[in-house]
Amino acid sequence: MTTGGAGPTEDRARDGGWSDQVNALGGFIRAQRQMAKLSLREMASMTRVSNAYLSQVERGLHQPSLKVLHSIADALHLNTEQLLRQAGWDASTAPEPEPRPRPAGPSSVEEAVRAETRLTEEQKTAIIGVYRSFLDS
């Protein structure tokens, strides 16, 4: 019985390298997750992506968005560019995430750190530097 559409063999041939790239990316993500000794559920929790979707990504059924790739890379402590290369994307042409607007003046967090008398000046500078790095990422 035919359904009138292309069969799996024709679909795979038509998709060509795309399905191969998605399969390679999924396999790479699965291998990295297993090396990190993370269950699918643990990684889903870390990435805020459903474990069903992550499973489909690992099996090559879906090519994840750039946002999902960023989340997966962060969970696996990898460079996002490594995942982009595995996905067949050129990292230099991938869209950059929108920068977050930065408040004009010092934040109340910075003021609180500067006012803390139990910290040395070096400690205050380090804490403020770390705080600002989170805002810039």
C-alpha positions in Angstrom: 0.0 0.0 0.0 1.4 3.4 -0.9 0.6 6.7 0.8 1.3 8.9 -2.3 4.3 10.5 -0.6 8.0 9.8 -0.7 9.1 6.8 1.3 11.8 6.9 4.0 14.5 6.0 1.4 13.5 8.9 -0.9 13.2 11.3 2.1 16.8 10.4 3.3 18.2 10.7 -0.3 16.4 14.1 -0.8 17.6 15.4 2.6 21.1 14.3 1.9 23.7 15.9 4.1 21.2 17.6 6.3 20.0 14.4 8.0 23.6 13.2 8.3 24.5 16.5 10.0 21.5 16.3 12.4 22.4 12.6 13.2 26.0 13.5 13.8 25.0 16.4 16.0 22.6 14.2 18.0 25.3 11.6 18.5 27.8 14.1 19.6 25.4 15.6 22.1 24.5 12.1 23.5 28.2 11.1 23.8 29.0 14.4 25.6 26.0 13.9 27.9 27.1 10.4 28.7 30.7 11.4 29.3 29.4 14.0 31.7 27.4 11.2 33.5 24.1 13.1 33.1 20.8 11.4 32.6 18.5 12.8 29.9 16.2 14.1 32.7 19.1 15.8 34.4 20.2 17.5 31.2 16.6 18.5 30.4 16.3 20.2 33.8 19.6 22.0 33.3 18.6 23.2 29.8 15.0 23.9 30.5 14.1 21.7 27.4 11.9 18.7 27.7 13.6 15.3 28.0 11.4 14.1 25.1 12.7 16.9 22.8 16.3 16.3 23.9 15.8 12.6 23.2 14.6 13.5 19.7 17.6 15.8 19.2 20.0 13.0 20.2 18.3 10.6 17.8 18.6 13.1 14.9 14.9 13.7 14.6 15.1 17.5 15.2 17.8 20.1 14.6 17.7 22.3 17.7 17.6 26.1 17.5 20.6 28.2 18.4 19.0 29.0 21.8 18.7 25.3 22.6 22.2 24.7 21.4 23.4 27.4 23.8 21.6 25.8 26.6 23.0 22.3 25.8 26.5 23.7 25.5 26.2 25.4 28.9 24.9 22.2 30.5 27.7 20.2 29.1 30.3 22.9 29.9 31.2 23.1 26.2 32.0 26.0 23.9 28.8 26.7 21.9 31.0 27.0 18.7 31.9 23.3 19.1 28.2 22.4 18.9 27.6 24.8 16.0 30.4 23.2 14.0 28.9 19.8 14.8 25.5 21.1 13.5 27.2 22.2 10.3 26.8 25.9 11.1 29.5 28.4 10.6 29.9 30.0 14.0 31.1 33.3 12.4 27.8 33.7 10.6 25.5 32.5 13.3 23.3 35.2 14.8 24.5 36.7 18.0 22.1 36.7 20.9 20.6 40.1 21.6 22.6 42.1 24.1 20.9 42.9 27.3 20.5 46.6 28.0 22.9 47.7 30.8 21.7 50.2 33.5 23.3 53.6 33.1 24.7 53.9 36.6 26.0 51.6 39.3 23.5 49.0 40.4 22.4 48.6 44.0 24.4 45.3 44.0 27.6 47.2 43.2 26.7 49.8 45.8 26.1 47.1 48.4 29.5 45.4 47.6 31.3 48.8 47.8 29.7 49.5 51.2 30.6 46.2 52.7 33.2 46.8 55.3 34.2 43.1 55.8 35.7 42.9 52.3 39.1 44.1 51.0 39.3 46.4 48.0 40.6 43.5 45.9 37.7 41.3 47.0 35.2 44.1 46.2 36.8 44.5 42.7 36.7 40.8 42.0 33.0 40.5 43.1 32.0 43.4 41.0 33.9 42.1 38.0 32.2 38.7 38.3 28.8 40.4 38.7 29.3 42.6 35.6 30.5 39.5 33.6 27.1 37.9 34.3 25.3 41.0 33.0 27.4 41.0 29.8 26.8 37.4 28.9 
